[in-house]
């Protein structure tokens, strides 16, 4: 008969052996066994319509994609893929997740029409690299990592959604296809390519977020917001990004009705933008209106452009810079000496005179 000590030792030995194994996922039926291991390999397969690939991983797990993942098409809320765990290393190997966007795209995004899985992808802490996502039905990544997360060398390609289809009434079929929606702390997104029809990045809350060396094409630019009530945003760095043919290059948007929120310490450096259709830089406290009546419930301070210079070129008729603050809600002195915006026309500056080193 085994003593209690021996039995506990045996159980611990079995658990340790299980964790050290390699699990392989070739269908949803493999997931439960595979995530009991600290190495998980994912082969190519199709996730059945209306179901999700959900990986609840052991701490320190390494995941290796060995093939492409496709999702069957069905109108439902999603998300399609969720990976959770701490200190995870996720190696995409250049393989892709295909969300089947053309099945859902109707030019309406989340504003009506068919229900679309959104977000498509929900994320971990650790390192997530070399993954390609194509044809996301709506928003792509929702990031609310429980610990530090580096997302690097990623591709989001929803460019096929630029075209109209039979359901979009002549509009671009893709809509609300945000690249990254971040509500988190200690996040870095770098060296990635995003082609979409909405915000390249939207920061809704959080701190210590870095977005650097990325290329954003075709969407709505890089955004802080939209900021709602009881939200804190602090310590955001937007640097060295290339923004091509977007509605805006750089934007901060806060809801007119929001209360009790603070946005501070937003730093831009070395960003380059061309072909900007509406605003080079826009700071607007009247969301969802654009340059409407601004609210005063979000306190905004410390918005600075530091070296190297950020250079933005806007199209004819676009506003170079527009600032629409609520009375008393924007404060301090903002150093914009390292911002250069050309083309277009000068936009309005409302209820704030604290910008230094820049004139339109």
Buried (B, 14 or more C-beta within 10 A) or exposed (E): EEEEEEEEEEEEEEEEEBBEEEBBBBEBEBBEEBBBBBBBBBBEBBBEEBEBBBBEBBEEBBBBBBBBBBBEBBBBEBBBBBBBBBBBBBBBEEBBBBBBBBBBBBBBBBEEBBBBBBBBBBBBBBBBBBBBBBBBBBBBBBBBBBBBBBBBBBBBBBBBBBEBBEBBEEBBBBBBBBBBBBBBBBBBBBBBBBBBBBBBBBBBBBBBBBBBBBBBBBBBBBBBBBBBEEBEBBBBBBBBBBBBBBBBBBBBBBBBEBEEBBBBBBBBBBBBBBBBBBBBBBBBBBBEEBBEEBBBBBBBBBBBBBEEBBBBBBBEEBBBBBBBBBEEBBBEEBBBBBBBBEBBEEBEBBBBEBBEEBEB
